[in-house]
Amino acid sequence: MNYSVDSIRLYPNQQQAKSLIQGMGSCRFVYNYFLDFKIKKWKKYGKSYSFFDICKLLVKLKQINPWLYQTNSQALQHSLKNLHQSF
């Protein structure tokens, strides 16, 4: 099979690059935080939390870590969707 991959090259200025790096870091933090959370709950209770349950907990995590408000909420939720699909 021959797969075609479209790519786009970005040339962000310094402020845009900083924003992109911050957003990726926030998504990585949220993914890893809830991965650890899900693993601990699975080992302790044998129960997995749904995507919607984790999204509700994301709101509480953002209150504890206000710097997460600087990242688009849809990006954070998408990282949780990726986690849910992989778990």
MARNUTOR-981425 format. One record per atom (N, C-alpha, C): residue number from 1; residue in three letters; atom name; x, y, z. Coordinates in pm, whole numbers, m for minus. Example, Ala and Ser with C-alpha at 12.3 -4.5 7.8 and 13.67 -1.06 7.14 Angstrom:
BEGIN
@k: 1 | r: ala | a: N | x: 1319 | y: m569 | z: 780
@k: 1 | r: ala | a: CA | x: 1230 | y: m450 | z: 780
@k: 1 | r: ala | a: C | x: 1320 | y: m330 | z: 780
@k: 2 | r: ser | a: N | x: 1285 | y: m225 | z: 708
@k: 2 | r: ser | a: CA | x: 1367 | y: m106 | z: 714
@k: 2 | r: ser | a: C | x: 1290 | y: 3 | z: 787
END
This chain:
BEGIN
@k: 1 | r: met | a: N | x: 83 | y: m118 | z: 0
@k: 1 | r: met | a: CA | x: 0 | y: 0 | z: 0
@k: 1 | r: met | a: C | x: 87 | y: 124 | z: 0
@k: 2 | r: asn | a: N | x: 41 | y: 221 | z: m68
@k: 2 | r: asn | a: CA | x: 112 | y: 348 | z: m74
@k: 2 | r: asn | a: C | x: 31 | y: 452 | z: 2
@k: 3 | r: tyr | a: N | x: 86 | y: 501 | z: 111
@k: 3 | r: tyr | a: CA | x: 17 | y: 601 | z: 191
@k: 3 | r: tyr | a: C | x: 71 | y: 740 | z: 160
@k: 4 | r: ser | a: N | x: m19 | y: 832 | z: 146
@k: 4 | r: ser | a: CA | x: 20 | y: 970 | z: 122
@k: 4 | r: ser | a: C | x: 12 | y: 1046 | z: 254
@k: 5 | r: val | a: N | x: 116 | y: 1118 | z: 284
@k: 5 | r: val | a: CA | x: 119 | y: 1195 | z: 408
@k: 5 | r: val | a: C | x: 132 | y: 1343 | z: 371
@k: 6 | r: asp | a: N | x: 34 | y: 1419 | z: 409
@k: 6 | r: asp | a: CA | x: 41 | y: 1563 | z: 389
@k: 6 | r: asp | a: C | x: 110 | y: 1624 | z: 509
@k: 7 | r: ser | a: N | x: 192 | y: 1719 | z: 484
@k: 7 | r: ser | a: CA | x: 260 | y: 1785 | z: 595
@k: 7 | r: ser | a: C | x: 256 | y: 1936 | z: 576
@k: 8 | r: ile | a: N | x: 260 | y: 2002 | z: 686
@k: 8 | r: ile | a: CA | x: 260 | y: 2147 | z: 687
@k: 8 | r: ile | a: C | x: 379 | y: 2192 | z: 769
@k: 9 | r: arg | a: N | x: 452 | y: 2285 | z: 718
@k: 9 | r: arg | a: CA | x: 567 | y: 2337 | z: 791
@k: 9 | r: arg | a: C | x: 527 | y: 2470 | z: 853
@k: 10 | r: leu | a: N | x: 554 | y: 2482 | z: 981
@k: 10 | r: leu | a: CA | x: 523 | y: 2605 | z: 1053
@k: 10 | r: leu | a: C | x: 649 | y: 2685 | z: 1078
@k: 11 | r: tyr | a: N | x: 634 | y: 2814 | z: 1074
@k: 11 | r: tyr | a: CA | x: 744 | y: 2904 | z: 1106
@k: 11 | r: tyr | a: C | x: 693 | y: 3003 | z: 1213
@k: 12 | r: pro | a: N | x: 679 | y: 2953 | z: 1336
@k: 12 | r: pro | a: CA | x: 624 | y: 3041 | z: 1440
@k: 12 | r: pro | a: C | x: 726 | y: 3144 | z: 1485
@k: 13 | r: asn | a: N | x: 673 | y: 3259 | z: 1527
@k: 13 | r: asn | a: CA | x: 762 | y: 3357 | z: 1588
@k: 13 | r: asn | a: C | x: 791 | y: 3312 | z: 1732
@k: 14 | r: gln | a: N | x: 868 | y: 3388 | z: 1807
@k: 14 | r: gln | a: CA | x: 908 | y: 3345 | z: 1941
@k: 14 | r: gln | a: C | x: 789 | y: 3325 | z: 2034
@k: 15 | r: gln | a: N | x: 693 | y: 3416 | z: 2030
@k: 15 | r: gln | a: CA | x: 576 | y: 3406 | z: 2117
@k: 15 | r: gln | a: C | x: 491 | y: 3283 | z: 2080
@k: 16 | r: gln | a: N | x: 473 | y: 3258 | z: 1953
@k: 16 | r: gln | a: CA | x: 395 | y: 3142 | z: 1908
@k: 16 | r: gln | a: C | x: 466 | y: 3013 | z: 1945
@k: 17 | r: ala | a: N | x: 598 | y: 3009 | z: 1929
@k: 17 | r: ala | a: CA | x: 675 | y: 2890 | z: 1964
@k: 17 | r: ala | a: C | x: 663 | y: 2862 | z: 2114
@k: 18 | r: lys | a: N | x: 671 | y: 2967 | z: 2193
@k: 18 | r: lys | a: CA | x: 658 | y: 2952 | z: 2338
@k: 18 | r: lys | a: C | x: 519 | y: 2896 | z: 2373
@k: 19 | r: ser | a: N | x: 416 | y: 2947 | z: 2307
@k: 19 | r: ser | a: CA | x: 279 | y: 2901 | z: 2331
@k: 19 | r: ser | a: C | x: 262 | y: 2754 | z: 2290
@k: 20 | r: leu | a: N | x: 319 | y: 2716 | z: 2176
@k: 20 | r: leu | a: CA | x: 311 | y: 2577 | z: 2131
@k: 20 | r: leu | a: C | x: 381 | y: 2482 | z: 2228
@k: 21 | r: ile | a: N | x: 499 | y: 2521 | z: 2272
@k: 21 | r: ile | a: CA | x: 575 | y: 2437 | z: 2365
@k: 21 | r: ile | a: C | x: 501 | y: 2424 | z: 2497
@k: 22 | r: gln | a: N | x: 443 | y: 2534 | z: 2545
@k: 22 | r: gln | a: CA | x: 367 | y: 2532 | z: 2670
@k: 22 | r: gln | a: C | x: 245 | y: 2442 | z: 2656
@k: 23 | r: gly | a: N | x: 175 | y: 2451 | z: 2545
@k: 23 | r: gly | a: CA | x: 57 | y: 2368 | z: 2522
@k: 23 | r: gly | a: C | x: 91 | y: 2220 | z: 2517
@k: 24 | r: met | a: N | x: 199 | y: 2187 | z: 2447
@k: 24 | r: met | a: CA | x: 241 | y: 2046 | z: 2440
@k: 24 | r: met | a: C | x: 282 | y: 1994 | z: 2577
@k: 25 | r: gly | a: N | x: 349 | y: 2079 | z: 2654
@k: 25 | r: gly | a: CA | x: 389 | y: 2039 | z: 2789
@k: 25 | r: gly | a: C | x: 268 | y: 2017 | z: 2880
@k: 26 | r: ser | a: N | x: 168 | y: 2103 | z: 2866
@k: 26 | r: ser | a: CA | x: 47 | y: 2088 | z: 2947
@k: 26 | r: ser | a: C | x: m27 | y: 1959 | z: 2911
@k: 27 | r: cys | a: N | x: m37 | y: 1931 | z: 2782
@k: 27 | r: cys | a: CA | x: m103 | y: 1807 | z: 2739
@k: 27 | r: cys | a: C | x: m28 | y: 1684 | z: 2789
@k: 28 | r: arg | a: N | x: 105 | y: 1690 | z: 2783
@k: 28 | r: arg | a: CA | x: 187 | y: 1578 | z: 2831
@k: 28 | r: arg | a: C | x: 168 | y: 1560 | z: 2981
@k: 29 | r: phe | a: N | x: 164 | y: 1671 | z: 3057
@k: 29 | r: phe | a: CA | x: 143 | y: 1664 | z: 3201
@k: 29 | r: phe | a: C | x: 9 | y: 1600 | z: 3233
@k: 30 | r: val | a: N | x: m98 | y: 1644 | z: 3166
@k: 30 | r: val | a: CA | x: m232 | y: 1592 | z: 3191
@k: 30 | r: val | a: C | x: m238 | y: 1443 | z: 3156
@k: 31 | r: tyr | a: N | x: m181 | y: 1405 | z: 3042
@k: 31 | r: tyr | a: CA | x: m180 | y: 1264 | z: 3001
@k: 31 | r: tyr | a: C | x: m110 | y: 1178 | z: 3107
@k: 32 | r: asn | a: N | x: 10 | y: 1218 | z: 3145
@k: 32 | r: asn | a: CA | x: 87 | y: 1139 | z: 3242
@k: 32 | r: asn | a: C | x: 23 | y: 1138 | z: 3380
@k: 33 | r: tyr | a: N | x: m36 | y: 1250 | z: 3421
@k: 33 | r: tyr | a: CA | x: m102 | y: 1257 | z: 3552
@k: 33 | r: tyr | a: C | x: m217 | y: 1158 | z: 3558
@k: 34 | r: phe | a: N | x: m301 | y: 1159 | z: 3455
@k: 34 | r: phe | a: CA | x: m417 | y: 1070 | z: 3457
@k: 34 | r: phe | a: C | x: m382 | y: 926 | z: 3422
@k: 35 | r: leu | a: N | x: m273 | y: 904 | z: 3352
@k: 35 | r: leu | a: CA | x: m225 | y: 768 | z: 3331
@k: 35 | r: leu | a: C | x: m188 | y: 706 | z: 3466
@k: 36 | r: asp | a: N | x: m112 | y: 780 | z: 3545
@k: 36 | r: asp | a: CA | x: m76 | y: 734 | z: 3678
@k: 36 | r: asp | a: C | x: m201 | y: 713 | z: 3764
@k: 37 | r: phe | a: N | x: m295 | y: 806 | z: 3756
@k: 37 | r: phe | a: CA | x: m420 | y: 796 | z: 3830
@k: 37 | r: phe | a: C | x: m497 | y: 669 | z: 3793
@k: 38 | r: lys | a: N | x: m510 | y: 644 | z: 3663
@k: 38 | r: lys | a: CA | x: m585 | y: 526 | z: 3617
@k: 38 | r: lys | a: C | x: m516 | y: 396 | z: 3657
@k: 39 | r: ile | a: N | x: m384 | y: 394 | z: 3649
@k: 39 | r: ile | a: CA | x: m311 | y: 273 | z: 3687
@k: 39 | r: ile | a: C | x: m330 | y: 243 | z: 3835
@k: 40 | r: lys | a: N | x: m320 | y: 346 | z: 3919
@k: 40 | r: lys | a: CA | x: m338 | y: 326 | z: 4063
@k: 40 | r: lys | a: C | x: m478 | y: 279 | z: 4097
@k: 41 | r: lys | a: N | x: m579 | y: 339 | z: 4034
@k: 41 | r: lys | a: CA | x: m719 | y: 299 | z: 4060
@k: 41 | r: lys | a: C | x: m745 | y: 158 | z: 4009
@k: 42 | r: trp | a: N | x: m684 | y: 121 | z: 3897
@k: 42 | r: trp | a: CA | x: m704 | y: m13 | z: 3843
@k: 42 | r: trp | a: C | x: m642 | y: m118 | z: 3936
@k: 43 | r: lys | a: N | x: m522 | y: m90 | z: 3986
@k: 43 | r: lys | a: CA | x: m456 | y: m184 | z: 4076
@k: 43 | r: lys | a: C | x: m531 | y: m197 | z: 4208
@k: 44 | r: lys | a: N | x: m583 | y: m85 | z: 4258
@k: 44 | r: lys | a: CA | x: m649 | y: m86 | z: 4388
@k: 44 | r: lys | a: C | x: m791 | y: m140 | z: 4382
@k: 45 | r: tyr | a: N | x: m869 | y: m99 | z: 4281
@k: 45 | r: tyr | a: CA | x: m1011 | y: m135 | z: 4276
@k: 45 | r: tyr | a: C | x: m1049 | y: m224 | z: 4159
@k: 46 | r: gly | a: N | x: m959 | y: m243 | z: 4065
@k: 46 | r: gly | a: CA | x: m993 | y: m320 | z: 3946
@k: 46 | r: gly | a: C | x: m1097 | y: m250 | z: 3860
@k: 47 | r: lys | a: N | x: m1099 | y: m118 | z: 3868
@k: 47 | r: lys | a: CA | x: m1200 | y: m37 | z: 3799
@k: 47 | r: lys | a: C | x: m1130 | y: 67 | z: 3713
@k: 48 | r: ser | a: N | x: m1182 | y: 86 | z: 3594
@k: 48 | r: ser | a: CA | x: m1129 | y: 189 | z: 3507
@k: 48 | r: ser | a: C | x: m1228 | y: 304 | z: 3499
@k: 49 | r: tyr | a: N | x: m1178 | y: 424 | z: 3504
@k: 49 | r: tyr | a: CA | x: m1262 | y: 543 | z: 3494
@k: 49 | r: tyr | a: C | x: m1291 | y: 571 | z: 3346
@k: 50 | r: ser | a: N | x: m1411 | y: 619 | z: 3318
@k: 50 | r: ser | a: CA | x: m1448 | y: 651 | z: 3181
@k: 50 | r: ser | a: C | x: m1385 | y: 784 | z: 3140
@k: 51 | r: phe | a: N | x: m1390 | y: 810 | z: 3011
@k: 51 | r: phe | a: CA | x: m1339 | y: 936 | z: 2958
@k: 51 | r: phe | a: C | x: m1410 | y: 1054 | z: 3022
@k: 52 | r: phe | a: N | x: m1540 | y: 1044 | z: 3041
@k: 52 | r: phe | a: CA | x: m1618 | y: 1154 | z: 3097
@k: 52 | r: phe | a: C | x: m1585 | y: 1177 | z: 3245
@k: 53 | r: asp | a: N | x: m1561 | y: 1069 | z: 3318
@k: 53 | r: asp | a: CA | x: m1521 | y: 1083 | z: 3459
@k: 53 | r: asp | a: C | x: m1387 | y: 1155 | z: 3470
@k: 54 | r: ile | a: N | x: m1294 | y: 1119 | z: 3382
@k: 54 | r: ile | a: CA | x: m1162 | y: 1181 | z: 3383
@k: 54 | r: ile | a: C | x: m1173 | y: 1329 | z: 3344
@k: 55 | r: cys | a: N | x: m1261 | y: 1361 | z: 3248
@k: 55 | r: cys | a: CA | x: m1280 | y: 1502 | z: 3210
@k: 55 | r: cys | a: C | x: m1332 | y: 1584 | z: 3327
@k: 56 | r: lys | a: N | x: m1418 | y: 1525 | z: 3408
@k: 56 | r: lys | a: CA | x: m1467 | y: 1595 | z: 3527
@k: 56 | r: lys | a: C | x: m1353 | y: 1621 | z: 3625
@k: 57 | r: leu | a: N | x: m1264 | y: 1523 | z: 3637
@k: 57 | r: leu | a: CA | x: m1150 | y: 1540 | z: 3727
@k: 57 | r: leu | a: C | x: m1048 | y: 1641 | z: 3672
@k: 58 | r: leu | a: N | x: m1048 | y: 1659 | z: 3540
@k: 58 | r: leu | a: CA | x: m959 | y: 1757 | z: 3480
@k: 58 | r: leu | a: C | x: m991 | y: 1898 | z: 3531
@k: 59 | r: val | a: N | x: m1118 | y: 1925 | z: 3551
@k: 59 | r: val | a: CA | x: m1159 | y: 2057 | z: 3602
@k: 59 | r: val | a: C | x: m1097 | y: 2081 | z: 3740
@k: 60 | r: lys | a: N | x: m1099 | y: 1978 | z: 3824
@k: 60 | r: lys | a: CA | x: m1040 | y: 1991 | z: 3957
@k: 60 | r: lys | a: C | x: m888 | y: 2006 | z: 3949
@k: 61 | r: leu | a: N | x: m827 | y: 1933 | z: 3856
@k: 61 | r: leu | a: CA | x: m682 | y: 1944 | z: 3839
@k: 61 | r: leu | a: C | x: m644 | y: 2084 | z: 3795
@k: 62 | r: lys | a: N | x: m726 | y: 2145 | z: 3709
@k: 62 | r: lys | a: CA | x: m699 | y: 2281 | z: 3663
@k: 62 | r: lys | a: C | x: m711 | y: 2382 | z: 3777
@k: 63 | r: gln | a: N | x: m798 | y: 2355 | z: 3873
@k: 63 | r: gln | a: CA | x: m809 | y: 2445 | z: 3988
@k: 63 | r: gln | a: C | x: m686 | y: 2436 | z: 4076
@k: 64 | r: ile | a: N | x: m629 | y: 2317 | z: 4087
@k: 64 | r: ile | a: CA | x: m508 | y: 2297 | z: 4167
@k: 64 | r: ile | a: C | x: m386 | y: 2354 | z: 4094
@k: 65 | r: asn | a: N | x: m384 | y: 2341 | z: 3961
@k: 65 | r: asn | a: CA | x: m273 | y: 2388 | z: 3878
@k: 65 | r: asn | a: C | x: m326 | y: 2494 | z: 3780
@k: 66 | r: pro | a: N | x: m339 | y: 2619 | z: 3824
@k: 66 | r: pro | a: CA | x: m400 | y: 2722 | z: 3738
@k: 66 | r: pro | a: C | x: m327 | y: 2748 | z: 3607
@k: 67 | r: trp | a: N | x: m202 | y: 2709 | z: 3596
@k: 67 | r: trp | a: CA | x: m128 | y: 2729 | z: 3472
@k: 67 | r: trp | a: C | x: m187 | y: 2646 | z: 3358
@k: 68 | r: leu | a: N | x: m268 | y: 2544 | z: 3391
@k: 68 | r: leu | a: CA | x: m332 | y: 2465 | z: 3286
@k: 68 | r: leu | a: C | x: m440 | y: 2544 | z: 3213
@k: 69 | r: tyr | a: N | x: m490 | y: 2651 | z: 3275
@k: 69 | r: tyr | a: CA | x: m590 | y: 2735 | z: 3209
@k: 69 | r: tyr | a: C | x: m534 | y: 2807 | z: 3088
@k: 70 | r: gln | a: N | x: m403 | y: 2816 | z: 3077
@k: 70 | r: gln | a: CA | x: m341 | y: 2885 | z: 2964
@k: 70 | r: gln | a: C | x: m342 | y: 2800 | z: 2837
@k: 71 | r: thr | a: N | x: m377 | y: 2672 | z: 2851
@k: 71 | r: thr | a: CA | x: m383 | y: 2582 | z: 2736
@k: 71 | r: thr | a: C | x: m529 | y: 2558 | z: 2699
@k: 72 | r: asn | a: N | x: m553 | y: 2549 | z: 2571
@k: 72 | r: asn | a: CA | x: m686 | y: 2525 | z: 2520
@k: 72 | r: asn | a: C | x: m746 | y: 2398 | z: 2582
@k: 73 | r: ser | a: N | x: m868 | y: 2408 | z: 2633
@k: 73 | r: ser | a: CA | x: m930 | y: 2295 | z: 2702
@k: 73 | r: ser | a: C | x: m954 | y: 2177 | z: 2608
@k: 74 | r: gln | a: N | x: m981 | y: 2205 | z: 2481
@k: 74 | r: gln | a: CA | x: m1002 | y: 2096 | z: 2386
@k: 74 | r: gln | a: C | x: m874 | y: 2016 | z: 2364
@k: 75 | r: ala | a: N | x: m760 | y: 2082 | z: 2367
@k: 75 | r: ala | a: CA | x: m632 | y: 2012 | z: 2353
@k: 75 | r: ala | a: C | x: m609 | y: 1920 | z: 2472
@k: 76 | r: leu | a: N | x: m640 | y: 1968 | z: 2593
@k: 76 | r: leu | a: CA | x: m623 | y: 1885 | z: 2712
@k: 76 | r: leu | a: C | x: m720 | y: 1767 | z: 2709
@k: 77 | r: gln | a: N | x: m842 | y: 1791 | z: 2667
@k: 77 | r: gln | a: CA | x: m940 | y: 1684 | z: 2659
@k: 77 | r: gln | a: C | x: m901 | y: 1581 | z: 2552
@k: 78 | r: his | a: N | x: m840 | y: 1629 | z: 2444
@k: 78 | r: his | a: CA | x: m797 | y: 1536 | z: 2339
@k: 78 | r: his | a: C | x: m685 | y: 1445 | z: 2390
@k: 79 | r: ser | a: N | x: m598 | y: 1498 | z: 2475
@k: 79 | r: ser | a: CA | x: m494 | y: 1412 | z: 2532
@k: 79 | r: ser | a: C | x: m558 | y: 1307 | z: 2623
@k: 80 | r: leu | a: N | x: m669 | y: 1342 | z: 2690
@k: 80 | r: leu | a: CA | x: m740 | y: 1244 | z: 2772
@k: 80 | r: leu | a: C | x: m810 | y: 1141 | z: 2685
@k: 81 | r: lys | a: N | x: m858 | y: 1183 | z: 2570
@k: 81 | r: lys | a: CA | x: m921 | y: 1087 | z: 2477
@k: 81 | r: lys | a: C | x: m817 | y: 988 | z: 2426
@k: 82 | r: asn | a: N | x: m697 | y: 1038 | z: 2395
@k: 82 | r: asn | a: CA | x: m588 | y: 948 | z: 2354
@k: 82 | r: asn | a: C | x: m554 | y: 850 | z: 2465
@k: 83 | r: leu | a: N | x: m551 | y: 899 | z: 2588
@k: 83 | r: leu | a: CA | x: m522 | y: 812 | z: 2702
@k: 83 | r: leu | a: C | x: m630 | y: 706 | z: 2717
@k: 84 | r: his | a: N | x: m754 | y: 746 | z: 2707
@k: 84 | r: his | a: CA | x: m866 | y: 651 | z: 2722
@k: 84 | r: his | a: C | x: m859 | y: 543 | z: 2615
@k: 85 | r: gln | a: N | x: m829 | y: 581 | z: 2493
@k: 85 | r: gln | a: CA | x: m822 | y: 483 | z: 2385
@k: 85 | r: gln | a: C | x: m705 | y: 388 | z: 2402
@k: 86 | r: ser | a: N | x: m595 | y: 437 | z: 2456
@k: 86 | r: ser | a: CA | x: m478 | y: 351 | z: 2473
@k: 86 | r: ser | a: C | x: m485 | y: 264 | z: 2598
@k: 87 | r: phe | a: N | x: m561 | y: 307 | z: 2696
@k: 87 | r: phe | a: CA | x: m570 | y: 232 | z: 2822
@k: 87 | r: phe | a: C | x: m668 | y: 119 | z: 2804
END
